[in-house]
Amino acid sequence: MTDPELVRTQTFPLPGPLELDIAVTLGRVEVKLDAEEPEATVEIRHDPDAEQPWTQGISSLLSWVSERFGDQLGTDLNGTPADAVQQTRLEQTGNRLTVHAPKALPLRNIPLAVTVIAPAGSAVEVRAGSANVTVSGSAGRVDVSTGAGEIRLDRSEGAATVRSGSGAIRLGPTLAGLHLRTGSGDVEVASLSGSATLATGTADVWLGTVSGSVLARSGSGDLSVAEAASGNLELVTGSGDIRIGVRPGVAAEVDLTASAGKVSSELDVALNRPDGEIPLNVRARTGSGTAMITRAAQ
């Protein structure tokens, strides 16, 4: 049975889309967006499964310092999971709902699981040190930043910003543009509309259907587009491979370069430029990898 002091639940009668502001140092964050949800519910609990080895070392050090020098310091450096749960800031201002875990030691090193249920279309902002972040349902604007941890997002109707030091990133349809940056951890995006920039260190990037302006850069990762439908596509990688599928029936202007690798195209080549505007422009560069452009699978 769960200790009631380790779980905190609060409901806010806020109909309509909200602005969610969530911040944790360790643990996990889950946001569930439901079109039928008439209010917002927040649950905060201790998440011992997310405990990191280095946090145990810090906790042991703080306990030793507190035992030896607590009287001189005039404070107790020990902290409990119940303290972390109860001291998490949870407040409502208008349609903005804030959930901020404690920032000060030792409570910041206690992992917490934060679950928020809110109306669909809510804007979601999450800041996490080391935590998995999941947003299910349809969100409005999204801004997620983690040092480490997996990021999953079902659908974004507004502009999306995603930043991660390490950890896989899985995004559903992103309909109003994307700014993404990660060091390591592979990236998958089901579909992209609008303007998008993606930058990775070593991570591979896979994009589903693309209809917009996309700039993707990687130090050593592979860059793949399953179906390029329209827009301007620029892909650059140092040592990774590039593969682009063009939607059948779509005319494309293509410029592929591989400094030390191979370049290949399975597209039909027209001797004369077609009348009217060309719907798709592709520019791809790789240093030592291969660059290939094909027709997308039907």
C-alpha positions in Angstrom: 0.0 0.0 0.0 1.3 3.5 -1.0 2.1 5.8 1.9 -0.5 8.7 1.5 2.2 11.2 2.3 4.0 10.1 -0.9 1.1 10.9 -3.2 -0.6 14.3 -3.7 -3.6 14.9 -5.9 -5.4 18.1 -6.7 -8.1 19.0 -9.2 -8.7 22.4 -10.8 -12.0 23.3 -12.5 -10.5 25.0 -15.6 -12.6 24.2 -18.7 -10.9 24.8 -22.0 -7.3 24.6 -23.1 -4.7 25.5 -20.4 -1.1 26.6 -20.2 0.8 23.9 -18.4 4.2 24.8 -16.8 5.9 21.7 -15.4 9.4 21.5 -14.0 11.2 18.5 -12.3 14.8 17.6 -11.7 14.5 13.8 -11.6 11.7 11.3 -12.3 9.1 11.3 -15.1 6.4 13.5 -16.5 3.2 12.4 -18.1 0.7 14.8 -19.6 -2.7 13.3 -20.8 -4.8 15.6 -23.0 -8.4 14.7 -23.5 -11.0 16.5 -25.6 -13.7 15.4 -23.2 -11.9 16.5 -20.0 -13.7 19.4 -18.3 -11.0 20.1 -15.7 -7.3 19.6 -14.8 -6.0 17.0 -12.4 -2.5 16.8 -11.1 -0.9 13.9 -9.3 2.5 14.0 -7.7 4.2 11.0 -6.2 7.6 9.7 -5.2 9.2 7.7 -8.1 11.8 5.4 -6.6 12.2 3.6 -9.9 13.8 6.7 -11.3 16.5 6.9 -8.6 20.0 7.6 -10.1 23.2 6.1 -8.5 24.7 9.5 -8.3 21.8 10.9 -6.3 22.2 8.2 -3.7 25.8 9.3 -3.3 24.8 13.0 -2.8 22.1 12.0 -0.3 24.6 10.0 1.7 27.0 12.9 1.7 24.3 15.3 2.8 23.3 13.0 5.6 26.9 12.7 6.8 27.3 16.5 6.7 24.0 17.0 8.5 25.0 14.5 11.3 28.4 16.0 11.8 27.7 19.7 11.3 24.0 20.2 11.4 24.1 22.1 14.7 26.7 24.4 13.4 24.9 25.0 10.2 21.6 25.5 11.9 19.7 23.4 9.4 18.9 19.8 8.6 20.3 18.7 5.2 18.3 15.5 5.1 15.1 15.4 3.0 12.4 12.8 2.6 10.2 11.8 -0.4 7.2 13.1 1.5 8.9 16.5 1.9 9.6 16.6 -1.9 6.0 15.7 -2.7 4.5 18.2 -0.3 6.9 21.0 -1.2 6.3 20.8 -4.9 4.8 24.1 -6.0 1.3 23.6 -7.4 -0.7 26.7 -8.3 -3.2 28.2 -10.7 -3.1 31.7 -12.1 -5.9 32.3 -14.6 -5.6 29.5 -17.2 -2.0 28.8 -16.3 -1.2 25.8 -14.2 2.2 25.5 -12.6 3.8 22.3 -11.2 7.4 22.9 -10.0 9.3 20.4 -8.0 11.7 21.7 -5.3 14.9 23.2 -6.7 17.0 23.3 -3.6 19.1 20.5 -2.1 18.4 17.9 -0.9 14.8 17.7 -2.2 15.8 18.4 -5.8 17.5 15.0 -6.0 14.4 13.0 -4.9 12.7 11.6 -8.1 9.1 12.5 -8.6 6.4 11.2 -11.0 4.2 14.0 -12.2 0.9 13.2 -14.0 -1.3 16.0 -15.4 -4.7 15.3 -17.0 -6.0 18.4 -18.9 -8.2 19.4 -21.8 -7.0 18.8 -25.4 -5.3 21.7 -27.1 -3.5 22.8 -23.9 -0.1 24.4 -24.3 2.6 22.3 -22.7 5.9 23.5 -21.3 8.2 20.9 -19.5 11.7 21.4 -18.0 13.4 18.4 -16.7 16.9 17.4 -15.6 16.7 13.7 -16.1 13.2 12.4 -16.8 11.1 10.7 -19.4 8.4 13.0 -20.8 5.2 11.7 -22.4 2.5 13.9 -23.9 -0.5 11.9 -25.1 -3.5 13.4 -27.0 -3.5 16.6 -29.0 -1.5 19.5 -27.7 -1.3 23.2 -28.7 2.1 24.8 -28.5 4.8 22.5 -27.0 8.1 23.3 -25.4 10.0 20.4 -23.8 13.6 20.5 -22.6 15.4 17.7 -20.8 19.0 16.9 -19.9 18.5 13.2 -20.3 15.4 11.0 -20.9 13.0 9.9 -23.6 10.5 12.4 -25.1 7.2 11.2 -26.7 4.6 13.5 -28.1 1.4 12.3 -29.8 0.4 15.4 -31.7 1.2 19.1 -31.8 -1.3 21.6 -33.3 1.0 24.5 -32.4 4.7 25.2 -32.8 6.9 22.6 -31.1 10.3 23.1 -29.5 12.2 20.1 -28.3 15.6 20.0 -26.7 17.4 17.1 -25.2 21.0 16.2 -24.2 20.4 12.4 -24.7 17.4 10.1 -25.1 15.2 9.0 -27.9 12.7 11.5 -29.3 9.4 10.2 -30.8 7.0 12.8 -32.2 3.6 12.3 -33.9 2.2 14.8 -36.4 3.7 18.2 -35.9 1.5 20.7 -37.7 2.9 24.2 -37.1 6.6 23.9 -37.3 9.4 22.3 -35.2 12.7 23.4 -33.6 14.6 20.3 -32.3 18.1 19.9 -30.9 19.6 16.8 -29.3 23.1 15.5 -28.6 22.4 11.7 -28.8 19.2 9.7 -29.0 17.5 8.9 -32.3 14.7 11.1 -33.6 11.5 10.1 -35.3 8.8 12.5 -36.5 5.6 11.0 -38.1 4.9 14.1 -40.2 6.0 17.7 -40.5 4.2 20.8 -41.7 5.5 24.4 -41.7 9.1 25.4 -41.0 11.3 23.0 -39.1 15.0 22.9 -38.0 16.6 19.8 -36.5 20.1 19.5 -35.2 21.8 16.5 -33.7 25.3 15.4 -32.7 25.3 11.7 -33.3 21.6 10.9 -33.5 19.9 9.5 -36.5 16.8 11.4 -37.8 13.8 9.8 -39.5 11.0 12.0 -40.9 7.8 10.6 -42.2 5.7 12.9 -44.5 7.3 16.3 -45.0 5.4 19.3 -46.5 7.3 22.5 -45.6 10.7 24.0 -45.3 13.1 21.6 -43.3 16.7 22.1 -42.4 18.2 19.0 -40.7 21.9 18.8 -39.6 23.8 16.1 -37.9 27.4 15.5 -37.0 27.5 11.8 -37.7 23.9 10.6 -37.8 21.9 9.3 -40.7 19.1 11.5 -42.1 16.0 9.9 -43.7 12.8 11.3 -45.2 10.2 8.7 -46.1 8.0 11.0 -48.2 8.9 14.5 -49.3 5.7 16.1 -50.7 6.5 19.8 -51.0 8.7 22.6 -49.7 12.4 23.2 -49.4 14.4 20.3 -47.9 18.1 20.7 -46.8 19.9 17.8 -45.2 23.5 18.0 -44.1 25.5 15.3 -42.2 29.2 14.9 -41.6 29.6 11.1 -41.9 26.0 9.7 -42.0 23.9 8.4 -44.9 21.1 10.4 -46.4 18.0 8.8 -48.0 15.1 10.8 -49.3 11.8 9.4 -50.8 9.9 11.7 -53.1 6.1 11.4 -53.3 5.1 9.8 -56.6 3.9 12.4 -59.2 5.8 15.3 -57.5 8.4 17.1 -59.6 11.5 17.9 -57.6 14.7 19.9 -58.2 17.5 17.9 -56.6 21.1 18.7 -55.6 23.0 15.8 -53.9 26.7 15.8 -52.9 28.8 13.2 -51.1 32.5 14.4 -50.6 33.9 10.9 -50.1 30.8 8.7 -50.5 28.4 7.7 -53.3 25.4 9.5 -54.8 22.5 7.8 -56.5 19.0 8.7 -57.8 16.2 6.5 -58.9 14.1 9.5 -60.1 13.4 10.0 -63.8 15.3 13.0 -65.2 13.6 15.6 -67.3 15.7 17.4 -70.0 13.6 20.5 -69.8 12.5 22.4 -66.8 8.7 21.9 -66.2 6.4 24.9 -66.6 5.3 26.6 -63.4 6.8 26.4 -59.9 8.5 23.2 -58.8 6.8 22.1 -55.6 9.8 20.4 -54.0 13.5 21.5 -53.8 16.0 19.1 -52.2 19.6 19.8 -51.3 21.6 17.2 -49.5 25.2 17.0 -48.4 27.2 14.3 -46.7 30.9 14.1 -46.1 31.8 10.4 -46.0 28.3 8.8 -46.2 26.1 7.9 -49.2 23.3 10.1 -50.5 20.3 8.5 -52.2 17.0 9.8 -53.5 14.1 7.5 -54.6 10.4 7.5 -55.1 8.5 7.1 -51.9 6.8 3.8 -51.3 3.1 3.9 -52.1 
